Amino acid sequence: MLNFSFHNPTRIHFGSNQITQITNEIPADTKVLLVYGTGSIKNNGVYQQVTDALKNHQWFEFSGVEPNPSYETLAKALPIIESENIDYLLAVGGGSVVDGVKFIAAAAQFEGDEPWDILAKGAPVTKALPIGAVLTLPATGSENNGNSVVTRGRDKLAFASPLVKPQFAVLDPAVTLTLSDRQISNGVVDAFVHVMEQYLTYDVNGKVQDRFAEGLLQTLIEEGPKALSPTTKDDLAIRANIMWSATMALNGLIGAGVPQDWSTHMIGHELTGGYGIDHARTLSIILPAVMKVKRSDKHGKLLQYATRVWNITDGSDDEKISQAIALTETFFKEMQVPTRLSDVQLGETEVKDILAKLDEHGMRALGEHGDIDLAVSEQILNSALV
């Protein structure tokens, strides 16, 4: 196992009616900016619950944060923070809203000329406004980590800082019952790939991390399709297990002390930035291709994945691996997401464009060994074509 330091200070309030915890979590003497998306929280009762919990606080609101939050939208919150002397941010929504609030929190305290430099140039985050989160769409794990992804034009870039980890997060599975099938599918697949990118590398005898990861994968495989089935989609126990799996998938625990491979995400970001494809759907396209192109380097973990997660015991090692990759694609299809570039009307012409953007963004040494250069990325994209 590799050396690591692990610290996750976010306090989680999980379960029904936990939104009331906001009242005690946010200091009464702070000025709060409530940040949310396009207004769905006003239709599902979440907005009312949140504002009830804030009734003794002085608060303001900022809405309109879109999926794959844009820099231009987020920047509009900064004058409100300055003019109203906001000193606490409350994100209410899915991962995009939480990601956006993290950027707002850092940008509001940024001492440089251009907050975009945090993403484009890796400008250090030295301070940030405190954040709380009410999660409405389990997927990214953003409510329990310090990661953020923001889009500007065709550039979808990420930054990370412990200073933007939410101080607390409310996870009420009941609020997910109004999600669309597409949102459910995207959330399950996003969480699944998060686990895979911390698991499917090479063995360092991290048995605890591996067993945690395998349990999360199996839970998502079991529960994900149930959340889409008309007979079980309103089952709160199913939603609860998916919600907690998504949080645990990317809160630092299963990635501590093990190598990681985020090539699927980095390539996928170019599909979203360039063509507006849902983030999770880029991952379901790219991950199987990564597994195929890198199956030699990932042989040991692929075999472990086949036997432990999919319970494949018959056949040669190569046959087990091929079957595991096929079953992964079958699971994605069952979750109603694409597995090929052709499924989203992209072809060879777009492959060249995606490679150019990877080069522009410095994504020339991806993977757990840093050996996924542009030539290997091209192999991966070509493998994902049809």
C-alpha positions in Angstrom: 0.0 0.0 0.0 1.2 3.5 -0.8 1.8 6.1 1.9 -1.1 8.5 2.4 -2.7 11.1 4.6 -6.4 11.0 4.9 -8.7 13.7 6.4 -12.3 14.4 5.5 -13.9 17.0 7.8 -17.3 17.2 6.1 -20.1 16.3 8.6 -22.8 14.2 6.9 -26.4 14.4 7.9 -28.0 11.4 6.2 -31.7 10.4 6.1 -35.2 11.8 6.1 -35.9 15.3 7.2 -32.2 16.1 7.8 -32.5 19.4 6.0 -33.5 20.9 9.3 -29.9 20.4 10.4 -29.0 23.5 8.4 -30.4 25.7 11.2 -27.7 24.6 13.6 -24.9 24.0 11.1 -24.7 27.6 9.8 -23.8 30.2 12.4 -26.8 32.5 13.0 -24.7 35.7 12.6 -23.6 34.9 9.1 -25.0 36.2 5.8 -25.8 33.2 3.7 -26.0 33.0 -0.1 -28.3 30.1 -1.2 -27.1 28.9 -4.6 -29.2 26.5 -6.7 -29.9 25.5 -10.3 -32.7 26.1 -12.6 -35.5 25.9 -10.1 -36.5 22.3 -9.7 -36.0 22.6 -6.0 -39.0 24.8 -5.9 -41.2 22.1 -7.4 -40.0 19.2 -5.2 -40.3 20.9 -1.8 -36.6 21.2 -1.1 -36.5 25.0 -1.5 -39.3 25.3 1.1 -37.5 23.0 3.5 -34.2 24.9 3.1 -35.7 28.3 3.5 -37.6 27.2 6.6 -34.3 26.0 8.0 -32.9 29.5 7.3 -35.7 31.5 8.7 -33.6 32.9 11.5 -30.7 33.7 9.2 -30.1 36.6 6.9 -29.9 35.0 3.5 -29.9 35.9 -0.2 -30.2 33.6 -3.2 -28.5 33.1 -6.6 -30.0 30.7 -9.1 -29.4 29.5 -12.6 -26.3 27.2 -12.1 -26.5 24.8 -15.1 -25.2 21.3 -15.6 -21.5 21.5 -16.2 -21.5 24.9 -14.5 -20.2 27.7 -16.7 -17.7 30.3 -15.5 -19.9 33.1 -16.9 -22.8 32.1 -14.8 -20.8 31.6 -11.6 -19.0 34.9 -12.0 -22.4 36.6 -11.7 -22.6 35.6 -8.0 -19.4 37.5 -7.1 -20.9 41.0 -7.1 -23.7 39.8 -4.8 -21.2 38.4 -2.4 -19.3 41.7 -2.4 -22.3 44.0 -2.1 -24.1 42.0 0.6 -21.0 41.0 2.5 -21.9 37.3 2.2 -19.8 35.1 4.4 -21.3 31.6 4.0 -22.4 29.7 0.8 -25.1 27.0 0.8 -25.2 24.8 -2.3 -28.6 23.1 -2.9 -28.6 20.8 -5.9 -26.5 18.1 -7.6 -22.8 17.9 -8.2 -22.8 20.8 -10.7 -24.3 23.2 -8.2 -21.8 22.0 -5.5 -18.9 22.3 -7.9 -20.0 25.7 -8.9 -20.3 26.9 -5.3 -16.8 25.7 -4.7 -15.5 27.8 -7.5 -17.5 30.8 -6.2 -16.1 30.3 -2.7 -12.6 30.4 -4.0 -13.1 33.1 -6.6 -14.7 35.4 -4.0 -11.5 35.3 -1.9 -9.1 35.2 -4.9 -6.4 37.9 -4.8 -5.4 37.7 -8.4 -6.8 39.6 -11.4 -8.7 36.7 -13.1 -10.4 33.9 -11.0 -10.3 31.7 -14.1 -6.6 31.3 -13.4 -7.5 29.0 -10.6 -8.6 26.5 -13.3 -6.6 27.5 -16.4 -3.2 28.2 -14.7 -3.5 26.3 -11.4 -3.4 29.5 -9.4 -3.3 28.5 -5.7 -6.4 28.7 -3.6 -5.2 30.3 -0.3 -8.6 31.0 1.2 -12.3 30.5 0.5 -15.7 31.2 1.9 -17.2 28.3 4.0 -19.6 26.0 2.2 -22.6 23.8 3.2 -24.4 21.5 0.8 -27.8 20.0 0.4 -27.5 17.2 -2.2 -30.4 16.5 -4.5 -28.7 14.3 -7.1 -26.2 11.6 -6.0 -23.5 11.3 -8.6 -20.3 13.2 -8.2 -19.4 13.0 -4.5 -18.7 16.7 -4.6 -20.6 17.1 -1.4 -17.8 15.3 0.4 -14.6 16.3 -1.4 -12.6 19.3 -2.5 -12.9 18.8 -6.2 -14.6 21.1 -8.7 -15.0 21.2 -12.5 -16.1 24.4 -14.4 -16.7 25.0 -18.1 -15.8 28.1 -20.1 -16.5 27.9 -23.7 -15.1 24.5 -24.9 -12.8 24.3 -21.9 -13.9 22.0 -19.1 -11.3 22.3 -16.4 -10.9 21.1 -12.8 -9.3 22.3 -9.6 -9.0 20.9 -6.1 -8.5 22.3 -2.7 -9.2 21.2 0.9 -10.4 24.8 1.5 -13.5 24.2 -0.6 -14.6 21.0 1.0 -18.1 21.5 2.4 -18.2 21.9 6.1 -21.4 19.8 6.2 -23.7 18.0 3.7 -27.3 16.9 4.0 -28.2 13.7 2.1 -31.9 12.9 2.2 -32.7 10.1 -0.2 -36.4 11.2 -0.4 -35.4 14.3 -2.4 -34.2 12.0 -5.2 -37.6 10.5 -5.9 -38.4 13.3 -8.4 -35.3 12.8 -10.5 -35.8 11.8 -14.1 -34.6 8.5 -15.4 -31.8 10.3 -17.2 -30.6 11.9 -14.0 -30.8 8.6 -12.2 -28.8 6.8 -14.9 -26.2 9.5 -15.1 -25.7 9.5 -11.3 -25.3 5.8 -11.0 -22.8 5.6 -13.9 -20.8 8.6 -12.7 -20.4 7.0 -9.3 -19.5 3.6 -10.8 -16.8 5.1 -12.9 -15.4 7.1 -10.0 -14.9 3.8 -8.2 -13.3 2.2 -11.2 -10.8 4.9 -11.7 -9.4 4.4 -8.2 -9.6 0.6 -8.4 -8.7 -0.5 -11.9 -5.0 0.2 -11.9 -2.4 -2.2 -10.4 -2.2 -4.1 -7.2 -0.4 -2.5 -4.2 -1.9 -4.9 -1.6 -4.5 -2.3 -0.6 -7.0 -4.9 0.5 -9.2 -2.6 2.5 -9.5 -0.1 -0.4 -10.1 -2.9 -2.9 -12.9 -4.5 -0.8 -14.6 -1.2 -0.2 -14.4 -0.5 -3.9 -15.7 -3.9 -4.9 -18.6 -3.5 -2.5 -19.6 -0.1 -3.9 -19.4 -1.5 -7.5 -21.6 -4.4 -6.6 -24.1 -2.2 -4.8 -24.4 0.1 -7.8 -24.8 -2.8 -10.2 -27.5 -4.3 -8.0 -29.4 -1.1 -7.1 -28.9 1.1 -10.2 -31.4 -0.8 -12.5 -33.9 -1.0 -9.7 -34.0 2.8 -9.5 -35.1 2.8 -13.1 -37.7 0.0 -12.8 -41.3 1.2 -12.4 -42.0 -1.4 -9.7 -39.0 -0.4 -7.5 -37.9 3.2 -8.4 -39.8 4.7 -5.4 -38.1 2.4 -2.9 -36.3 4.7 -0.5 -33.9 1.9 0.6 -32.7 1.6 -3.0 -32.3 5.4 -3.3 -30.4 5.5 0.0 -27.9 2.9 -1.0 -27.3 4.6 -4.3 -26.9 8.0 -2.6 -24.4 6.7 0.0 -22.5 4.8 -2.6 -22.0 7.9 -4.7 -20.7 9.8 -1.7 -18.4 7.1 -0.7 -17.1 6.7 -4.3 -15.2 10.0 -4.2 -14.7 11.2 -0.7 -11.0 10.1 -0.6 -11.4 6.9 1.3 -11.1 4.2 -1.4 -8.5 6.2 -3.2 -6.2 6.6 -0.2 -2.9 4.6 -0.6 -3.7 3.3 -4.0 -2.7 4.4 -7.6 -5.4 6.1 -9.6 -6.3 6.4 -13.3 -8.4 9.4 -14.3 -7.9 9.1 -18.0 -11.6 8.3 -18.6 -12.6 11.6 -16.9 -10.0 13.7 -18.7 -10.9 12.4 -22.1 -14.6 12.5 -21.2 -14.3 16.2 -20.3 -13.4 17.0 -23.9 -16.6 15.3 -25.1 -18.7 17.4 -22.7 -16.8 20.7 -23.4 -16.8 20.2 -27.1 -20.1 18.6 -27.8 -22.3 19.1 -24.8 -22.6 15.4 -23.9 -23.7 14.6 -20.4 -20.7 14.0 -18.2 -21.7 10.5 -17.1 -22.4 9.5 -20.7 -18.9 10.5 -21.8 -17.6 8.1 -19.1 -19.8 5.2 -20.2 -18.3 5.6 -23.7 -14.7 6.0 -22.7 -14.2 3.5 -19.8 -14.8 0.3 -21.8 -12.4 1.6 -24.4 -9.8 2.3 -21.7 -10.3 -1.3 -20.4 -9.8 -2.8 -23.8 -6.7 -0.7 -24.9 -5.0 -1.0 -21.5 -6.0 -4.6 -20.7 -2.4 -5.8 -20.7 -1.3 -3.2 -18.2 -4.4 -3.7 -16.1 -4.5 -7.5 -16.4 -4.2 -8.3 -12.7 -6.9 -5.8 -11.6 -9.2 -6.7 -14.5 -9.0 -10.3 -13.5 -9.7 -9.4 -9.9 -12.6 -7.3 -11.1 -14.0 -10.2 -13.2 -13.9 -12.7 -10.3 -14.8 -10.5 -7.3 -17.3 -8.1 -8.8 -18.9 -10.2 -11.6 -18.3 -13.6 -10.0 -16.8 -15.0 -13.3 -15.1 -18.3 -12.5 -15.1 -20.2 -15.8 -12.7 -19.9 -18.7 -9.1 -18.6 -19.2 -7.9 -15.4 -17.6 -8.3 -13.6 -20.9 -11.8 -15.0 -21.4 -12.8 -13.8 -17.9 -11.5 -10.3 -18.6 -13.3 -10.1 -21.9 -16.5 -11.2 -20.2 -16.1 -8.6 -17.5 -15.6 -5.8 -20.0 -18.7 -7.1 -21.9 -20.7 -7.2 -18.7 -19.7 -3.7 -17.8 -21.0 -2.5 -21.2 -24.2 -4.5 -20.6 -24.6 -2.8 -17.3 -24.2 0.6 -18.9 -26.8 -0.2 -21.5 -29.1 -1.4 -18.8 -28.6 2.0 -17.2 -29.7 3.5 -20.5 -26.4 5.3 -21.3 -24.3 5.1 -24.5 -21.2 2.9 -24.9 -19.9 4.1 -28.3 -19.1 7.5 -29.8 -21.4 6.5 -32.7 -24.2 6.4 -30.1 -23.9 10.1 -29.7 -23.2 10.8 -33.4 -19.5 11.4 -33.1 -17.0 9.8 -35.6 -13.4 10.0 -36.8 -13.5 13.7 -37.6 -14.4 14.4 -34.0 -11.6 12.1 -32.7 -9.0 14.5 -34.2 -10.7 17.5 -32.6 -10.8 15.8 -29.2 -7.1 14.9 -29.4 -6.3 18.5 -30.3 -8.2 19.7 -27.2 -6.4 17.1 -25.0 -3.1 18.4 -26.3 -4.2 22.0 -25.7 -5.1 21.2 -22.1 -1.8 19.4 -21.4 -3.4 15.9 -21.2 -0.4 14.1 -22.6 0.5 11.7 -19.8 -2.6 10.2 -18.4 -3.2 7.0 -16.4 -1.7 5.4 -13.3 1.7 5.1 -15.1 1.5 8.4 -17.0 1.8 6.4 -20.2 -1.5 7.4 -21.9 0.0 9.9 -24.4 -1.9 11.4 -27.3 -1.2 8.3 -29.4 -2.8 6.0 -26.8 -5.7 8.4 -26.3 -6.3 8.1 -30.0 -6.3 4.3 -29.7 -8.9 4.6 -26.9 -11.1 7.0 -28.9 -10.8 4.8 -32.0 -11.8 1.8 -29.9 -14.8 3.7 -28.7 -16.0 4.6 -32.2 -18.4 1.7 -33.0 
